[in-house]
Amino acid sequence: AYNNGIVPFKNYIFGEAYTKDGVAAKIVSPGNPPGELTEAQKARGALAALYPLPRWNVIPPGDVFRVFERGGRNISTQFAEVGLPNPTGSIQRLEEPGRPDLKQSSRGPGTGLRVSIPVLNIHKTRLNDPYTWFMGTNDQPGDYRHSGCTSCHVIYANDREPRHSLIYASLGRDGQTITVDPTIANKLKHDDGHGEKHGGDHGKSDHGALKTGHEGEHGDGHGDEKAAPEKESGHPLQHVFTRAIPTAQCMNCHMHQPNIFLNSYLGYTMWDYESDAPKMWPEKQHYPTAAEVREVNERNPEGAAPRGKWGDIDFLRNVYDVNETAKDTQFADYHGHGWNFRGIFKRDREGNLLDAEGNMATYGTDTAHIVDPNDPEKWRKAGEGKFVEPGVNPGKTVHLMDIHAEKGLQCADCHYAQDSHGNGLIYGEVANAVEIGCKDCHGTADDYPT
């Protein structure tokens, strides 16, 4: 809020909470009286209270954004008129960049088109969610979850990568149940309204179409092969609480910026829209209709998605299949918000891929350890499958994930209840709320692990 010019305070004062009736609420830390903190709690970063986010039209506009506006120094006593920003017509009163006549009013906040754009964006976008009192969107792999306690403790199939899902990896990434509960065990997948595919050579989508088990029997080129009926997506593996929580479950929320972007733990970052672009964009420019844009943006707020192949949910859920023939990167198997995440690999300063012994400080001179772009074992060595077991960094290249993730440690192996559930106090920074530290397992130069 301070960096965006919303409020003049560096300490956190705004949060998001609701009453049982859905009204924005103030929350306070427990104390005697409530909201009273000890000096030790303050030193640890605890906050006394958080207030509801004010409406966008009553907060002073942040000047930080005015450098992007057309503008002038003419602040008259009258409101500027849209389409006629300078009614006097005086050529001598030239507009000055950074002081817009149109957007800066002579009156107070929220009048004369004078608004706080950062707060307006926070109110309008999904980027400040997800909170666990809201259900997961259940739109695509990486979004399947429920709300409240079940957000973490009831497992959904979101990711087939063993390092991310461990014992749940073999159960898929489509949020399909393995339970014998008769209320959902036999539910089959129906048309879910995602409509036609678009872009490139993608035809009519059959994602969500009812599977009868008789596909391929009517001369469709599949011979006598019969596809098994597909189960409906959006259900937990079992209606059971567990503390055996995989990292893939955590990544449902922590895969984007406001939730500390923990993709780096798994060695991924946001796709840059350029790496292996020919495989992700249609060969011929696609111009989506307003209806197509709305349909995709209902589950993915990303502006590029309606124009890319990944706007089609079937292509999106199979993006991992692109990896086998990818030239520049490898994609993750989870797609929270409908987004794509690319792997981070060891490279020298010229961008050449390096093997485990390569020197990243060189400029293309460590030729003995540069991985040939055309090497068939660049991404997978002989005998390594589509997915590898924890402890294996596949291929000759080096996927730069956290060493704990590479060895198969899940988030919950270190972050127990006190980190996940909290201690009742409010914190404005994630680091302040985390109790465990490296020294608890590894010790320090002076002390043994605790």
HELIX and SHEET records of a PDB file:
HELIX    1   1 GLU A   39  ALA A   43  1                                   5    
HELIX    2   2 TRP A   56  VAL A   58  5                                   3    
HELIX    3   3 ASP A   63  PHE A   68  5                                   6    
HELIX    4   4 ILE A  117  LYS A  124  1                                   8    
HELIX    5   5 THR A  150  HIS A  153  1                                   4    
HELIX    6   6 PRO A  162  SER A  165  1                                   4    
HELIX    7   7 LEU A  166  LEU A  171  5                                   6    
HELIX    8   8 THR A  247  HIS A  254  1                                   8    
HELIX    9   9 GLN A  257  ASN A  259  5                                   3    
HELIX   10  10 ASN A  263  LEU A  266  1                                   4    
HELIX   11  11 ALA A  277  MET A  280  1                                   4    
HELIX   12  12 ALA A  290  ASN A  297  1                                   8    
HELIX   13  13 ALA A  305  ARG A  307  5                                   3    
HELIX   14  14 LYS A  309  GLY A  311  5                                   3    
HELIX   15  15 ILE A  313  ARG A  317  1                                   5    
HELIX   16  16 VAL A  319  THR A  325  5                                   7    
HELIX   17  17 GLY A  336  GLY A  338  5                                   3    
HELIX   18  18 THR A  367  HIS A  369  5                                   3    
HELIX   19  19 ILE A  403  GLU A  406  1                                   4    
HELIX   20  20 CYS A  411  ASP A  413  5                                   3    
HELIX   21  21 ALA A  417  SER A  420  1                                   4    
HELIX   22  22 VAL A  430  ALA A  433  1                                   4    
HELIX   23  23 CYS A  438  HIS A  442  1                                   5    
SHEET    1   A 3 PHE A  14  GLY A  15  0                                        
SHEET    2   A 3 ALA A  49  PRO A  52  1                                        
SHEET    3   A 3 ILE A  27  VAL A  28 -1                                        
SHEET    1   B 2 ALA A  46  LEU A  47  0                                        
SHEET    2   B 2 ILE A 426  TYR A 427 -1                                        
SHEET    1   C 2 TYR A 268  MET A 270  0                                        
SHEET    2   C 2 PHE A 341  GLY A 343 -1                                        
END                                                                             
